[in-house]
């Protein structure tokens, strides 16, 4: 004879069932749009993205749905973002959503309300958003809804290429060895007056860590990865040695491809002055380049790879919307996050903020704009990695190269030592 359930057991089961129903009410049936009749309420978003950028996006949202009238964004300082959130939590004024990135997801993990795969299926996430956002989820849940992507591209000086009768920009890294010989110009004292590529040093190269990250990702290394026991760096550092050697060779004065040294100006400034043939920067930098030198004739190309047919990869900064544990309007917050990743809003990103969308369906449609066509392609190939502390790893990557250049360490030992230091940042 079966034993009857006690009152306590029935109460527990009732509460458990109610929680499941509430969860599905809040998060199930995700749609590409939120109906005008759906209540949103007050939703405060915090992040380090420029105020003007997010305001442009929210303007579109509010025009489409009047229920978003109480959704507001506040730009915070990168250096104090985590502290600002903790202070807000302690004063019971925590934001409902935070814009997290590959640079600060890890430092904000304790504040994030995770969305279970039972509620938001992993397959739906993977089929909707591009590969770069895989790091925003784990085996059991989603940490952030994809929002923006800013991939790296290669800017190049059209005049320098034309003067040297170069009609096709490099598509493979090995082509830069010939480019360096053709383009680099020295004065009578052997000082570099014009450079082909800003590789080899770190202190005066803009985006040096991100350039190295691109090379490492192209080697097949994830740089950092999530395991069942936490985040760790890649242990197979031997595959990175050739890429570090390639990066360094352009600053070796006795090598025929010598084209860069630490006495030169910052690489971005050197490019803006018209003396650098190629500059590796982010898609978001195009407006700044135009503004600082309207007369500079430059164009954009895809980041080169080791081989055109394999491991086409480029590093990207990625941004997602994470619901906070302390939000008093989780339902409204998630509706906002979901709409900001929707087809109808993301399709306006190229025009509004000059960034590619994060959705596979939109990227598959392609772009007619001269530059956006490249941005779309780079977004599709983009990858990223979880950075435990942006400022600390900047210094670690810098030491990785300088230790080898200064003869203090061999490449493999320097990479291993640097990755071990990054591991400690996860502990």
N, C-alpha and C positions, 0 to 999 in steps of 0.2 A: 504494500500500500504506500502511495507516494505521500511524503510529508508535506503538509500545507505550509505555505509561506507565512512567516510572522508579520506583524504590523510594521516592525522596523525595516524588514526586507522590502516590504511593499512600498514604504515611503522612500527608501533609497532608490529603488527601481523607478519610481515616479519622478524623482528629481533628476535622475540620470537621463530619462526619456525626455523630460522637459528641456534640459540643456542641449540635447541633440537637436531638438526641434528649433530652439532659439538659434543655434549655430547655423542651421540650414536656412532659417529665415533671414539671417544677417548676410550670409555669404554665398548661398547657392544661387543658381540661375543667373550667373554673370552675363551681362549683355554688353554689346558694343556701345549702347547709349543708355542714359538713365531718363526715364519718362518724366515729363514736366510735372506730373502729379505726385511724383515720389518726393517725400520729405527728406531734406538734407540736414538742415539745422546749421548751427555754428561749427565751422571747422577751421582751425588754425594750423597753418603749415609753416614749418621752420626749415631752413636749409642754408647752404653757403653759396648757392647759385645766385647770380645777380638779380636784384629786385626787378629791374626792367624786363628781364627775360621771362620770368615767371608771370609777371603782371600781364604781358602780352598774351600769354597762353590762357590765363584766367579770364581775360576779356572775352576771348572766343567762347569759353565755357559758359560764362554768364549771359552772353548774347543768345546762346542756344537753349539755356535752361535757367529761368529766373529763380529757381530754388537755390541756385548757387550764390545768391546775393550776399550771404553771410560767410563765404569762404575767402579767407585772406592769407597772404603769404608775408613772412618776415625774413629778411636776409640777415644772417648771423656771420660773425667772423669765424674763419677757419680755425684760428688758433684757440678760440674759446668755446667752440660749438658744444663739445661734450660737457663742459662745465656749466654752460648756460642751460642745457637740458636738465642737468642734475639740480641746479638751483630752482628751476621752474617746478620740478617734481616736488621738491621740499616745500615749496610755497603753494602747492596745489593749483598751479597754473601751467601744467605741462601742455605742449602742443599735441594736436590729434594726429598729425602726420609729420614725419621728418623726411627730408630728401637725403638719402644715404648714397654713398658712392663706393667704388672699389677702394678708395682711400680711407673711408671712415666707417664702413659697415662693421668691421670687427670691433672698433672702439665703442660702438653703440649697440652691440648685440643684446646687452642686458635690458635695454629699453624697448626692444622690438616685440610686438605681439605677432607670433608666428601663425601663419594660416595653414591649417592641416591639409594634406593631400586628399583627405577624405572629403573635404569641402571644396577645395580648388584642385582638381586633378592635375597631376604632374604632366600628363600627356597634353592637356589643353595648354598649359604654360609653354611647353617645349614647341608645340605646333604653332603657337601664336607669335612668340618672340624669338629674336635671333640668338645665335649661339653665345655671344658675349655675356648674356644675362644668366647663363647657367650657374654662375657663382653666387647668384642671389637666391638659390634654393638649395635644400639638402634632401636627403632621402625621404624625409617624412613631412616636410613643410616648405612653404614659400616665405622668404624673409622680407621681400620687397617686390612691389609691382613695377616692372620696367617703365621708365619715364623718358630719359634722354640718353643719347650716345654721342660721343665726340671722338671719332677715330683720327688717327694720324694720317697725314698725306705728305707727299713730297712737293714742295714749292720749288720752282726752278726759274732762273733768270733767262728770259727768251733772247735777250741781246747777246749774252755770253755764249749761248749755244749757237746762235746764228753766226756770230763772228768767227767761231771755230769750226764752221761748216758741219755742225752736228744736228742732223735733222730728226733723230729719234732719241728720246730720253732713255736712260738705262732702265731695264726691266729686271735685270739680275745684278746682284751685288758685285760679282766679279767684273762687270763692265766699268765699274768706277776706277779700277786700276788704270785702264786706258784713258778714261776721262781725266783723271788726275794729271797724267803726263801731258795731255793736250791743253788743259785749261789753266793750270796753276802757273802764275807769273811771279818771278822774283826780281827784286831790284839789284843794283850793283853790289850791295852788301849781303846779298842772299836772304833778304827779308821778304816774306810773302806779301805780295801786293794784291793778288787775286787768287782765290782758292776754289777748288772743285767741290770739296765736301768737308764738313766740320765734324770729323771723327778723330778719335785718338786721345783726346783729353776729356776732362769732365768740368773743370771749374768755369770755363768760358763757353761751354756748349749748352745752349738752351734745350731743355727736354732730354738731357743726356740719359737719365734713368729710364725714360720711356723709350728712347732709341734702343738701349740695351735690352729692355724688356721685349721689344719687337723682335730683336735678333734671337733672344732666348726662346720666345714662343715659336719662332720659325724652326728652331732646332727640335721642337717636339716637347720641350719642357713646359710644364704648367706653372713653373716658378714656385707657387704655393698651392696647396691642395687641402681639402677637408677629408679627414678620416673619422673613424668611429670614436677616436680618442681626442680629437681636436684638429687644429690647423698645423701644418708642417710645410717646410720647404722641400723642393725636389732633391732627392739624394743622389741622383745620377748626374753629377756635375761634369763628368768627362765629356759629355756631348756639347757642353757649352764652351769648352776651351778654344775650339776653332773659331767661334764667333767672337770671343774676346780678342784673340790674336788678330782677326780681321779688323775689328774696330780700332785696335792700337796701331796698326801698321802705318796709318796715314799721318801719324805724328812722329815717325822715326826719321830723323834728318838724313840718315844714310841710305834710306830706301828710295828707289826711283819714284814711288807714288807719294812721297812726302808732300803734304798740302795743308797741314794745320799744326799750330803750336799754341802754348798757353799765353804767349805775349800778344796774340791777336785780340781784337775786340770780341765782345759777346757775339755768338754766331748769328743771332737774329738781327743785331745792329749791323753786322758786316753784310748780311744779305740785303738789308734795307738801304745800305750805302751803295749797292750795286757791285760789290766785290766778291760775293759768294755765289757760286753757280747753283747750288742746291741747298735747300733748308728744310729740315724735317720738323714739322709742327702739326698742330691740331686744326681741324676744320674750323673751329671757333676763332682762330687767329686771323682769318682772311680779312675781316673788317678792319682790324688793327693795322695790318700790313698796308692796306689801301689808304687808311687815314694818315699814317706816318710818312708815306712816300707815294703820293698819287701818280708820280711820274715813272715809278718803277714798272717796267714791263715784265710781268711774271705770269706763269701759268701753273697749273696743278696736274700732278700725275699720281698714279698709284704707287704705294711704297714698294720698292723692289723686293725680290725674294731670292733664295738660293737657286731655285729652279722654278721656271714659270709654270710647270705642271704639277708641282708638289708643294704642300704646306704653304699655300698662299695665306699668310697671316699678318695682321697688323694690330698693334696695341691700341686700345681705346679706353678713354675714361667713360664710365657708365654711371647712370644715376637712376635710383628707384625710389618709390614712395612706400615708406614703411609706417604702419599703424603703430602707435606707441601703446605700451601696456597701461599707461596712466590716462589715456584718452577717455574723456567722459562722453564721447560720441563716436564709438568705434564703427557703428553702422554707417553713419554719415561720412566718416573718414574714408572708409573703404569704397563707398560709392564714388567719392571724389577721385580716389586713386584709380579706380577702374575706368572712369570716364576719361581721365587724362591719358590713359593708355589706349583709348578706343580709336577705331579707324577714323571716325569723323573729326576728332581733334588732332590726331597725329598727322593726318594728311595735310594740315596747314603748317606744320613745323618748318618745312623748307622755305616757305615764304615769310613766316612770322619771325623765326629766330635763326634761320639759315643753318639748320642742323637736319640730318636725315632722320626719318622716323625709326622707331624700334621694332616695328611689326613686319613680319615676313610678307604678308599680303601686299602691303604698300611698297616695300622694296622690290618685290617681284614685278611691279608695274613700271619700274624705271623712272627716270627723270629726264625732262627735255632741256633743263638748264645746263649750261656748259660745265659749271663747276659741280653742281649737285649730282650730276651723273657719276663723277668720281667719288663723291661723298657716299652715295648709295652703295657703290661697289665695295668701298673700304668698310662700310658698316656691316655688310654681309660677311666679309672675311674676318671681322674683328674678334679679338679675344681680350680678356683682362685677367687680373689676378687680385686676390684679397691682400691688401697691404695692411700690416698690423699697426704701422705708425709712419705716416708719410715723411715726416721730418727726419726721423731716425734712419729710415731706409734710404733717403736721399744721401745721407752721409755714408752709409754702408756701401752703396753702389759706387760712390766717389772713391772711397778707400780701396775698393776692389780693383779699380783701374790704376790708381796712383801707386799702390803697393807694388804692382807689376812694373809700371813705368819707371819707378824709382829703384828697381832691382831688389826690393825687400822680400819679394815672394814670387814664386812661379805661378802661372795662370791657374792651374788646377787647385793648388793650395789656397790661393787668394779667393777663388770662387767658393770653395768649400768653407773657408773661414767666414766669409761674408754671409753665406746661407745659414751657417750655425748661429751667427749673431741675430739674424732675422728670426730664426726659430725661438730664440730666447725672448723676443718681443711678444711671442704668442703665449708665453707661460705666465 
